Amino acid sequence: MAPLLFIAEEQGDEAASQILHWQADEFVKTVRVLIDAGEYRPPDQQIILAGSLLTKSSTKALRRLIREKLMKEGIDFRVLPLVDEPVSGAVQMAMNYKPMK
C-alpha cells in the first residue's frame, strides 16, 4: 500500500498528503524527545533515516517533509538516508570472526 500512498500524494491527493505530514510530524516529535533527553545535540549531528518508506520510496516526499519540519522546529541536523542495510554489518562481522583457541 505504501507505494500507492506516494503516488497519490504526487498526484495531489489531500488525504495522502495529510498522512505523509502526520508521519513527518511524528518523526520530528521523536527527535525532539531525544534532544530534550540529551541523547542528541544539534548542530553537527546526523539523523540517519532507515526503513523502506524513507529509503526506497520512488519519491522523496517523506524525507523532504521531515527535513522541512526539522528546520521549522529549529533542529539543525543533517538528514541522510541509510545506505547499507544493518544486516550487512552483521555479515561482515561474521565473515571476519576468528574463534578463540
Biotite code that builds the C-alpha atoms (Angstrom):
import biotite.structure as struc

atoms = struc.array([
    struc.Atom([0.000, 0.000, 0.000], chain_id="A", res_id=1, res_name="MET", atom_name="CA", element="C"),
    struc.Atom([2.829, 2.428, 0.756], chain_id="A", res_id=2, res_name="ALA", atom_name="CA", element="C"),
    struc.Atom([3.857, 2.922, -2.883], chain_id="A", res_id=3, res_name="PRO", atom_name="CA", element="C"),
    struc.Atom([0.250, 3.878, -3.653], chain_id="A", res_id=4, res_name="LEU", atom_name="CA", element="C"),
    struc.Atom([0.377, 6.492, -0.892], chain_id="A", res_id=5, res_name="LEU", atom_name="CA", element="C"),
    struc.Atom([3.355, 8.197, -2.516], chain_id="A", res_id=6, res_name="PHE", atom_name="CA", element="C"),
    struc.Atom([1.771, 8.038, -5.965], chain_id="A", res_id=7, res_name="ILE", atom_name="CA", element="C"),
    struc.Atom([-1.450, 9.543, -4.646], chain_id="A", res_id=8, res_name="ALA", atom_name="CA", element="C"),
    struc.Atom([0.473, 12.315, -2.866], chain_id="A", res_id=9, res_name="GLU", atom_name="CA", element="C"),
    struc.Atom([2.338, 13.147, -6.077], chain_id="A", res_id=10, res_name="GLU", atom_name="CA", element="C"),
    struc.Atom([-0.996, 13.405, -7.874], chain_id="A", res_id=11, res_name="GLN", atom_name="CA", element="C"),
    struc.Atom([-2.251, 15.911, -5.313], chain_id="A", res_id=12, res_name="GLY", atom_name="CA", element="C"),
    struc.Atom([-4.408, 13.640, -3.148], chain_id="A", res_id=13, res_name="ASP", atom_name="CA", element="C"),
    struc.Atom([-5.157, 15.592, 0.040], chain_id="A", res_id=14, res_name="GLU", atom_name="CA", element="C"),
    struc.Atom([-5.627, 12.515, 2.250], chain_id="A", res_id=15, res_name="ALA", atom_name="CA", element="C"),
    struc.Atom([-2.277, 11.069, 1.146], chain_id="A", res_id=16, res_name="ALA", atom_name="CA", element="C"),
    struc.Atom([-0.611, 14.419, 1.797], chain_id="A", res_id=17, res_name="SER", atom_name="CA", element="C"),
    struc.Atom([-2.123, 14.560, 5.289], chain_id="A", res_id=18, res_name="GLN", atom_name="CA", element="C"),
    struc.Atom([-0.851, 11.046, 6.065], chain_id="A", res_id=19, res_name="ILE", atom_name="CA", element="C"),
    struc.Atom([2.691, 11.957, 4.996], chain_id="A", res_id=20, res_name="LEU", atom_name="CA", element="C"),
    struc.Atom([2.573, 15.193, 7.014], chain_id="A", res_id=21, res_name="HIS", atom_name="CA", element="C"),
    struc.Atom([1.398, 13.226, 10.053], chain_id="A", res_id=22, res_name="TRP", atom_name="CA", element="C"),
    struc.Atom([4.251, 10.728, 9.633], chain_id="A", res_id=23, res_name="GLN", atom_name="CA", element="C"),
    struc.Atom([6.785, 13.540, 9.348], chain_id="A", res_id=24, res_name="ALA", atom_name="CA", element="C"),
    struc.Atom([5.315, 15.295, 12.414], chain_id="A", res_id=25, res_name="ASP", atom_name="CA", element="C"),
    struc.Atom([5.593, 12.098, 14.460], chain_id="A", res_id=26, res_name="GLU", atom_name="CA", element="C"),
    struc.Atom([9.213, 11.647, 13.388], chain_id="A", res_id=27, res_name="PHE", atom_name="CA", element="C"),
    struc.Atom([10.048, 15.217, 14.411], chain_id="A", res_id=28, res_name="VAL", atom_name="CA", element="C"),
    struc.Atom([8.339, 14.699, 17.789], chain_id="A", res_id=29, res_name="LYS", atom_name="CA", element="C"),
    struc.Atom([10.567, 11.672, 18.365], chain_id="A", res_id=30, res_name="THR", atom_name="CA", element="C"),
    struc.Atom([13.681, 13.673, 17.528], chain_id="A", res_id=31, res_name="VAL", atom_name="CA", element="C"),
    struc.Atom([12.536, 16.468, 19.864], chain_id="A", res_id=32, res_name="ARG", atom_name="CA", element="C"),
    struc.Atom([12.118, 13.978, 22.732], chain_id="A", res_id=33, res_name="VAL", atom_name="CA", element="C"),
    struc.Atom([15.640, 12.641, 22.116], chain_id="A", res_id=34, res_name="LEU", atom_name="CA", element="C"),
    struc.Atom([17.073, 16.167, 22.072], chain_id="A", res_id=35, res_name="ILE", atom_name="CA", element="C"),
    struc.Atom([15.248, 17.097, 25.280], chain_id="A", res_id=36, res_name="ASP", atom_name="CA", element="C"),
    struc.Atom([16.537, 13.908, 26.931], chain_id="A", res_id=37, res_name="ALA", atom_name="CA", element="C"),
    struc.Atom([20.098, 14.852, 25.974], chain_id="A", res_id=38, res_name="GLY", atom_name="CA", element="C"),
    struc.Atom([20.519, 11.997, 23.526], chain_id="A", res_id=39, res_name="GLU", atom_name="CA", element="C"),
    struc.Atom([21.096, 14.282, 20.542], chain_id="A", res_id=40, res_name="TYR", atom_name="CA", element="C"),
    struc.Atom([22.856, 17.594, 20.478], chain_id="A", res_id=41, res_name="ARG", atom_name="CA", element="C"),
    struc.Atom([22.457, 19.703, 17.374], chain_id="A", res_id=42, res_name="PRO", atom_name="CA", element="C"),
    struc.Atom([24.201, 21.036, 15.358], chain_id="A", res_id=43, res_name="PRO", atom_name="CA", element="C"),
    struc.Atom([26.797, 18.860, 13.641], chain_id="A", res_id=44, res_name="ASP", atom_name="CA", element="C"),
    struc.Atom([24.909, 15.647, 14.155], chain_id="A", res_id=45, res_name="GLN", atom_name="CA", element="C"),
    struc.Atom([23.207, 13.403, 11.675], chain_id="A", res_id=46, res_name="GLN", atom_name="CA", element="C"),
    struc.Atom([19.878, 11.667, 11.568], chain_id="A", res_id=47, res_name="ILE", atom_name="CA", element="C"),
    struc.Atom([20.004, 8.507, 9.517], chain_id="A", res_id=48, res_name="ILE", atom_name="CA", element="C"),
    struc.Atom([16.647, 7.559, 8.062], chain_id="A", res_id=49, res_name="LEU", atom_name="CA", element="C"),
    struc.Atom([16.028, 3.823, 7.887], chain_id="A", res_id=50, res_name="ALA", atom_name="CA", element="C"),
    struc.Atom([13.088, 1.792, 6.742], chain_id="A", res_id=51, res_name="GLY", atom_name="CA", element="C"),
    struc.Atom([11.750, 1.231, 3.282], chain_id="A", res_id=52, res_name="SER", atom_name="CA", element="C"),
    struc.Atom([9.327, 4.162, 3.348], chain_id="A", res_id=53, res_name="LEU", atom_name="CA", element="C"),
    struc.Atom([12.253, 6.509, 3.878], chain_id="A", res_id=54, res_name="LEU", atom_name="CA", element="C"),
    struc.Atom([14.953, 4.863, 1.818], chain_id="A", res_id=55, res_name="THR", atom_name="CA", element="C"),
    struc.Atom([13.297, 3.024, -1.042], chain_id="A", res_id=56, res_name="LYS", atom_name="CA", element="C"),
    struc.Atom([10.264, 5.045, -1.995], chain_id="A", res_id=57, res_name="SER", atom_name="CA", element="C"),
    struc.Atom([10.180, 6.234, -5.577], chain_id="A", res_id=58, res_name="SER", atom_name="CA", element="C"),
    struc.Atom([9.627, 9.784, -4.346], chain_id="A", res_id=59, res_name="THR", atom_name="CA", element="C"),
    struc.Atom([11.486, 11.720, -1.710], chain_id="A", res_id=60, res_name="LYS", atom_name="CA", element="C"),
    struc.Atom([8.293, 13.282, -0.334], chain_id="A", res_id=61, res_name="ALA", atom_name="CA", element="C"),
    struc.Atom([8.573, 11.959, 3.215], chain_id="A", res_id=62, res_name="LEU", atom_name="CA", element="C"),
    struc.Atom([12.294, 12.759, 3.503], chain_id="A", res_id=63, res_name="ARG", atom_name="CA", element="C"),
    struc.Atom([11.628, 16.267, 2.189], chain_id="A", res_id=64, res_name="ARG", atom_name="CA", element="C"),
    struc.Atom([8.825, 16.811, 4.705], chain_id="A", res_id=65, res_name="LEU", atom_name="CA", element="C"),
    struc.Atom([10.995, 15.587, 7.574], chain_id="A", res_id=66, res_name="ILE", atom_name="CA", element="C"),
    struc.Atom([13.802, 17.969, 6.598], chain_id="A", res_id=67, res_name="ARG", atom_name="CA", element="C"),
    struc.Atom([11.386, 20.890, 6.267], chain_id="A", res_id=68, res_name="GLU", atom_name="CA", element="C"),
    struc.Atom([9.725, 20.183, 9.606], chain_id="A", res_id=69, res_name="LYS", atom_name="CA", element="C"),
    struc.Atom([13.047, 19.759, 11.426], chain_id="A", res_id=70, res_name="LEU", atom_name="CA", element="C"),
    struc.Atom([14.229, 23.100, 10.042], chain_id="A", res_id=71, res_name="MET", atom_name="CA", element="C"),
    struc.Atom([10.933, 24.747, 11.027], chain_id="A", res_id=72, res_name="LYS", atom_name="CA", element="C"),
    struc.Atom([11.477, 23.461, 14.582], chain_id="A", res_id=73, res_name="GLU", atom_name="CA", element="C"),
    struc.Atom([14.996, 24.885, 14.558], chain_id="A", res_id=74, res_name="GLY", atom_name="CA", element="C"),
    struc.Atom([16.569, 21.433, 14.695], chain_id="A", res_id=75, res_name="ILE", atom_name="CA", element="C"),
    struc.Atom([19.820, 21.632, 12.775], chain_id="A", res_id=76, res_name="ASP", atom_name="CA", element="C"),
    struc.Atom([20.697, 18.094, 11.736], chain_id="A", res_id=77, res_name="PHE", atom_name="CA", element="C"),
    struc.Atom([21.957, 16.595, 8.542], chain_id="A", res_id=78, res_name="ARG", atom_name="CA", element="C"),
    struc.Atom([19.290, 14.139, 7.414], chain_id="A", res_id=79, res_name="VAL", atom_name="CA", element="C"),
    struc.Atom([20.660, 11.216, 5.429], chain_id="A", res_id=80, res_name="LEU", atom_name="CA", element="C"),
    struc.Atom([19.111, 8.018, 4.124], chain_id="A", res_id=81, res_name="PRO", atom_name="CA", element="C"),
    struc.Atom([20.529, 4.704, 5.271], chain_id="A", res_id=82, res_name="LEU", atom_name="CA", element="C"),
    struc.Atom([22.971, 3.459, 2.636], chain_id="A", res_id=83, res_name="VAL", atom_name="CA", element="C"),
    struc.Atom([23.702, -0.102, 3.747], chain_id="A", res_id=84, res_name="ASP", atom_name="CA", element="C"),
    struc.Atom([21.219, -2.397, 5.416], chain_id="A", res_id=85, res_name="GLU", atom_name="CA", element="C"),
    struc.Atom([22.148, -3.099, 9.070], chain_id="A", res_id=86, res_name="PRO", atom_name="CA", element="C"),
    struc.Atom([22.429, -6.807, 8.308], chain_id="A", res_id=87, res_name="VAL", atom_name="CA", element="C"),
    struc.Atom([25.438, -6.103, 6.079], chain_id="A", res_id=88, res_name="SER", atom_name="CA", element="C"),
    struc.Atom([27.465, -5.136, 9.158], chain_id="A", res_id=89, res_name="GLY", atom_name="CA", element="C"),
    struc.Atom([26.480, -8.359, 10.917], chain_id="A", res_id=90, res_name="ALA", atom_name="CA", element="C"),
    struc.Atom([27.501, -10.399, 7.870], chain_id="A", res_id=91, res_name="VAL", atom_name="CA", element="C"),
    struc.Atom([30.841, -8.579, 7.697], chain_id="A", res_id=92, res_name="GLN", atom_name="CA", element="C"),
    struc.Atom([31.486, -9.259, 11.399], chain_id="A", res_id=93, res_name="MET", atom_name="CA", element="C"),
    struc.Atom([30.633, -12.931, 10.942], chain_id="A", res_id=94, res_name="ALA", atom_name="CA", element="C"),
    struc.Atom([32.967, -13.207, 7.950], chain_id="A", res_id=95, res_name="MET", atom_name="CA", element="C"),
    struc.Atom([35.813, -11.684, 9.988], chain_id="A", res_id=96, res_name="ASN", atom_name="CA", element="C"),
    struc.Atom([35.144, -13.791, 13.083], chain_id="A", res_id=97, res_name="TYR", atom_name="CA", element="C"),
    struc.Atom([38.098, -15.780, 14.381], chain_id="A", res_id=98, res_name="LYS", atom_name="CA", element="C"),
    struc.Atom([37.305, -18.175, 17.205], chain_id="A", res_id=99, res_name="PRO", atom_name="CA", element="C"),
    struc.Atom([39.481, -18.029, 20.275], chain_id="A", res_id=100, res_name="MET", atom_name="CA", element="C"),
    struc.Atom([41.667, -21.053, 20.904], chain_id="A", res_id=101, res_name="LYS", atom_name="CA", element="C"),
])
